[in-house]
């Protein structure tokens, strides 16, 4: 029996729901806007998308999106479609065109959101997924248990290579586990990539020689394919243990080719996620989106953070983290490491731990560390002790009675 791809959508339509579902299925497979003699019943049975499930959820009086067909009412449904893998082969770029292509702009559609995805084993055979994941990240960072306490170089842009290295010097001396470039910092003339890597890695390597702890730094190598390969090789040659790519900027082919070349974990940033997700009636849920990027090779994936500075609610953040930790499919069990960031402090540690049930994550705090009145080292210690309290189930205020850095942090984390 042929392997099939299954995708689930939230659909709103002013048309008859069954007719709208068939239009979508036809548009995304063998059909077009008029019947063609060449779309024989045999061809349609072999290559056409199938409507596997259509469940009416309710109705609305007005369309969620403009530009569709006028109707006195709009029906909201759960729609599941399936396609034979033979239509495209196990190809992630062509999968994207199939499950998230022209269907969003069909006039029968007044709302559409991709909510679920099931891929057959041929995708696991074609795409190896993350090379390092949780286990490899822990091995390279030397953090065997608990979260990786991390931070982001700030200001995001404007620092020279030497100023960046000085900030890294303070962080590694303070006991940080993980540091990343901001996604806006790439290879500008004020802070060239090569100079930044060499300056930062001198600090990281000297610290590792003294203490035995090599801090993981994710250098943003986002660029064209040749640039990313060359930048990766420089980080590797300088003793680095991580590189970073912005997913929506480099695309699926870019990430997959980087994965094929890389000998280091790939820290995957989701900058631009809001334009894919913020409208509840259009775009993607995070679970199917991250599946595709994990298969392409992402070792770490950003999921925002609890009580963040953005618009994403906490239940969405937790659902994203759980998705990243879950197997893509039974044949591709390796989990990536979720990255919590955006307005984070130790106040979110216990709630985060309770919600996902583990500490296999990177918890990145900028101001939550740098703003500590006792300095960077005290900020790192406070974050770490907040996680000790979370894992041991001790109330934060009680744990702070025995840890001065945490007690001081509670005064400014409010």
VENLIN-V391960 format. One record per residue. N is the residue number from 1. PHI is phi in degrees with one decimal (999 if undefined). PSI is psi in whole degrees, 0 to 359 (none if undefined). OMEGA is omega in whole degrees, -180 to 180 (none if undefined). Layout:
n-><N:N>
phi-><PHI:PHI>
psi-><PSI:PSI>
omega-><OMEGA:OMEGA>
This chain:
n-><1:2:3:4:5:6:7:8:9:10:11:12:13:14:15:16:17:18:19:20:21:22:23:24:25:26:27:28:29:30:31:32:33:34:35:36:37:38:39:40:41:42:43:44:45:46:47:48:49:50:51:52:53:54:55:56:57:58:59:60:61:62:63:64:65:66:67:68:69:70:71:72:73:74:75:76:77:78:79:80:81:82:83:84:85:86:87:88:89:90:91:92:93:94:95:96:97:98:99:100:101:102:103:104:105:106:107:108:109:110:111:112:113:114:115:116:117:118:119:120:121:122:123:124:125:126:127:128:129:130:131:132:133:134:135:136:137:138:139:140:141:142:143:144:145:146:147:148:149:150:151:152:153:154:155:156:157:158:159:160:161:162:163:164:165:166:167:168:169:170:171:172:173:174:175:176:177:178:179:180:181:182:183:184:185:186:187:188:189:190:191:192:193:194:195:196:197:198:199:200:201:202:203:204:205:206:207:208:209:210:211:212:213:214:215:216:217:218:219:220:221:222:223:224:225:226:227:228:229:230:231:232:233:234:235:236:237:238:239:240:241:242:243:244:245:246:247:248:249:250:251:252:253:254:255:256:257:258:259:260:261:262:263:264:265:266:267:268:269:270:271:272:273:274:275:276:277:278:279:280:281:282:283:284:285:286:287:288:289:290:291:292:293:294:295:296:297:298:299:300:301:302:303:304:305:306:307:308:309:310:311:312:313:314:315:316:317:318:319:320:321:322:323:324:325:326:327:328:329:330:331:332:333:334:335:336:337:338:339:340:341:342:343:344:345:346:347:348:349:350:351:352:353:354:355:356:357:358:359:360:361:362:363:364:365:366:367:368:369:370:371:372:373:374:375:376:377:378:379:380:381:382:383:384:385:386:387:388:389:390:391:392:393:394:395:396:397:398:399:400:401:402:403:404:405:406:407:408:409:410:411:412:413:414>
phi-><999:-64.7:-68.7:-132.6:-97.9:-120.6:-128.1:-115.2:-131.3:-92.1:-121.4:-121.9:-145.1:-88.8:-91.3:-60.3:-56.9:-64.6:-65.9:-62.5:-62.1:-67.5:-62.2:-62.5:-60.8:-67.6:-58.7:-96.1:-147.5:-98.0:-95.3:-148.4:-78.8:-131.5:-71.9:-118.1:-64.3:-74.7:-87.1:-72.5:-56.5:-67.4:-65.3:-63.4:-65.0:-82.5:-120.3:-72.9:-71.0:-110.6:-84.4:-86.8:-158.1:-145.2:-121.6:-75.5:-102.5:164.1:-133.6:-131.6:-85.5:-132.9:-73.3:-72.6:-120.9:-79.5:95.8:-92.7:-75.1:-73.8:-158.1:-72.1:-153.6:-126.9:-93.1:-108.2:-140.9:-98.8:-121.6:-117.8:-115.3:-137.8:-134.7:-74.0:-58.4:-60.6:-61.2:-136.2:76.4:-76.4:-125.1:-64.4:-59.7:-77.0:-60.2:-59.6:-63.7:-79.9:-87.4:-141.9:-102.5:-73.8:-65.2:-65.8:-102.3:-60.9:-67.7:-72.2:-102.0:-110.3:-175.0:-159.3:-140.3:-79.1:-113.2:-155.6:-150.9:-126.6:-113.9:-80.6:-59.7:-60.7:-69.3:-66.8:-73.3:-82.1:-127.3:-76.0:75.5:-64.3:-80.6:-118.2:56.7:-68.4:-61.7:-67.1:-65.2:-63.7:-64.6:-72.7:-87.0:75.1:-102.3:-81.0:-149.2:75.5:-75.6:-80.3:-82.7:-130.1:-156.0:-122.1:-60.8:-133.2:-59.5:-58.9:-135.5:111.3:-79.2:-79.8:-56.5:-68.1:-67.7:-62.5:-62.8:-66.5:-65.4:-63.6:-58.7:-65.8:-69.3:-68.4:-65.2:-84.4:95.2:-64.4:-99.3:-145.5:-132.6:-132.9:-63.4:-69.8:-65.0:-82.7:-94.3:-129.0:-145.5:-74.4:-63.6:-76.6:-146.1:-60.1:-54.7:-60.4:-65.3:-64.3:-60.6:-64.6:-66.8:-68.7:-69.6:-59.8:-67.2:-63.6:-68.4:-62.8:-64.5:-63.9:-63.7:-78.1:-115.3:85.4:-106.7:-100.1:-70.4:-82.3:-119.9:-96.2:-85.9:-77.5:-100.1:-49.2:177.7:-79.1:-59.9:-63.8:-62.0:-65.2:-62.9:-66.1:-65.7:-57.1:-64.6:-66.9:-58.9:-61.5:-64.0:-85.1:91.6:-71.3:-126.3:-165.3:-129.4:-126.7:-133.7:-90.9:-59.9:-69.3:-89.3:-90.4:76.4:-63.7:-64.1:-60.7:-68.1:-63.8:-68.2:-63.2:-60.0:-64.5:-91.4:-73.3:-117.8:-132.3:-60.3:-107.9:-86.8:-99.8:-96.7:-102.7:-48.3:99.1:-56.7:-60.3:-74.2:-91.5:-133.9:-68.2:-79.0:-64.3:-100.9:-155.5:111.5:-128.6:-82.5:-71.3:-57.6:-68.4:-63.8:-70.7:-56.1:-65.6:-71.9:-67.0:-60.5:-71.4:130.7:-72.4:-91.3:-125.7:-135.1:-70.0:-129.4:71.3:-154.3:-66.8:52.6:-78.8:-85.3:-97.9:-93.3:-74.4:-75.3:-61.4:-65.4:-69.7:-61.2:-66.8:-60.5:-64.8:-63.8:-62.6:-64.3:-64.5:-80.7:-83.9:-61.8:-64.0:-163.4:-55.5:-82.4:-134.4:-79.2:-63.7:-87.5:-85.7:-102.5:-71.5:-117.1:-95.8:-154.3:85.5:64.9:-91.3:-141.5:-68.6:-64.9:-88.7:-60.1:-63.2:-66.6:-63.0:-63.5:-63.1:-73.3:-104.8:74.6:-159.6:-119.5:-83.0:-158.2:-105.3:-111.5:-102.4:-125.8:-94.0:-62.0:-62.9:-103.1:-66.0:-85.2:-62.9:-61.9:-90.8:102.0:-62.3:-59.8:-67.0:-65.7:-64.6:-61.6:-64.0:-61.3:-64.9:-68.4:-62.3:-75.1:-59.0:-62.6:-61.8:-68.7:-83.4:73.6:-97.1:-55.3:-60.3:-63.3:-67.8:-63.2:-67.0:-63.1:-108.0:-138.9:-61.2:-64.4:-70.5:-60.1:-67.4:-64.0:-61.2:-75.3:-112.2:-76.8:-50.1>
psi-><139:141:147:149:135:130:140:140:152:122:137:133:145:354:176:127:320:318:319:319:319:324:315:314:318:315:325:15:252:354:174:193:351:157:135:143:332:344:78:161:325:317:317:320:327:320:349:149:147:142:107:331:139:111:122:130:331:190:158:152:340:150:147:326:144:161:358:191:142:143:150:342:158:124:136:134:162:126:128:126:156:153:148:138:332:340:327:345:170:76:117:316:320:334:317:318:330:310:341:46:237:357:332:332:8:142:338:348:121:3:137:129:130:118:343:156:133:125:146:169:335:331:323:328:327:332:120:347:196:136:336:311:210:311:313:324:317:320:314:329:343:15:100:335:162:173:161:121:120:173:174:138:126:141:156:318:163:337:147:170:319:320:323:315:325:322:320:322:316:321:315:324:332:357:16:153:327:136:141:149:150:153:342:346:116:270:43:162:336:334:72:144:308:315:320:314:313:318:317:316:334:317:313:317:320:319:318:322:324:322:342:358:117:113:137:125:125:103:130:103:13:129:200:174:313:320:315:319:315:318:319:314:326:314:315:314:329:2:12:162:12:147:160:140:143:113:309:346:319:339:171:317:318:314:318:319:323:317:320:330:330:147:15:156:147:114:112:118:140:27:130:357:327:324:346:344:339:327:118:339:13:138:225:147:159:326:308:326:314:333:315:317:328:317:324:342:10:128:326:141:129:140:13:203:162:144:46:173:356:194:354:130:160:322:329:320:313:319:322:315:317:323:318:325:342:155:143:318:165:329:353:72:344:124:146:172:120:146:116:128:182:95:34:145:184:347:335:354:306:317:320:314:317:322:322:349:15:174:27:76:165:126:105:123:130:280:331:339:307:335:0:131:339:1:180:314:319:325:318:315:320:317:316:318:329:324:326:315:318:313:324:354:26:132:141:316:322:318:325:340:336:5:103:322:322:320:317:323:323:337:332:350:349:none>
omega-><-178:172:180:174:179:176:-179:-177:160:-175:168:-177:172:179:169:-174:180:179:178:179:179:176:179:-180:179:180:-176:175:-168:-173:172:-171:173:178:179:-180:-178:174:-178:175:180:179:-179:178:-178:-168:-177:171:179:170:-177:-176:176:-178:178:-179:-177:-177:174:-179:-178:-180:177:-178:178:171:180:-179:178:-177:176:177:-176:-175:178:-171:161:-178:173:177:173:-180:172:178:-178:178:-173:-170:179:-175:-178:178:180:171:-180:180:-177:-174:-176:-180:-172:-177:-176:-175:176:-177:176:-174:173:174:-179:-180:178:-173:-178:-178:174:-178:-180:-175:-179:177:177:177:-177:-175:-174:-179:-177:-180:-174:179:-176:-176:-180:178:178:-179:-177:-179:-177:179:-174:179:-176:180:165:176:-173:177:-178:176:179:0:-176:178:176:178:174:174:-179:178:176:-180:178:177:177:179:179:-177:-179:176:-180:175:-180:178:-169:177:176:166:166:-180:178:-178:-176:-174:-180:-177:180:-179:-176:-177:-175:-179:-179:-180:-177:-179:-178:-176:172:179:-177:-179:178:178:179:178:-179:-169:-175:-180:176:180:178:178:178:180:-178:-178:-178:180:176:-170:-179:177:-178:178:-179:180:176:-177:177:179:180:-179:-179:177:180:-175:-180:171:-177:175:177:-168:-177:178:-176:178:-177:179:179:-179:-179:179:175:178:179:-177:-164:170:-179:175:179:177:-171:180:-175:-180:-175:-178:-177:-178:175:-166:-166:174:-175:-176:-178:172:-171:156:-175:-174:178:-179:-176:176:-177:-178:176:176:180:173:-179:177:177:179:178:180:-173:-179:179:180:-173:-179:-179:-174:-173:180:-175:-178:176:178:-178:177:179:-179:179:179:-180:-179:-177:176:173:177:-178:-179:180:-170:-172:179:170:-179:177:-179:177:179:179:176:-174:172:176:179:-179:-172:-175:-179:178:-179:179:-173:-177:172:177:178:177:-174:168:177:-173:179:176:179:179:175:-175:-177:-178:-178:179:179:-174:-178:178:178:177:-180:180:177:-178:180:175:178:174:179:-179:-177:-179:179:-180:177:-173:-179:179:179:-179:179:-179:-177:-174:-178:178:178:179:-180:-179:180:-178:176:-174:none>
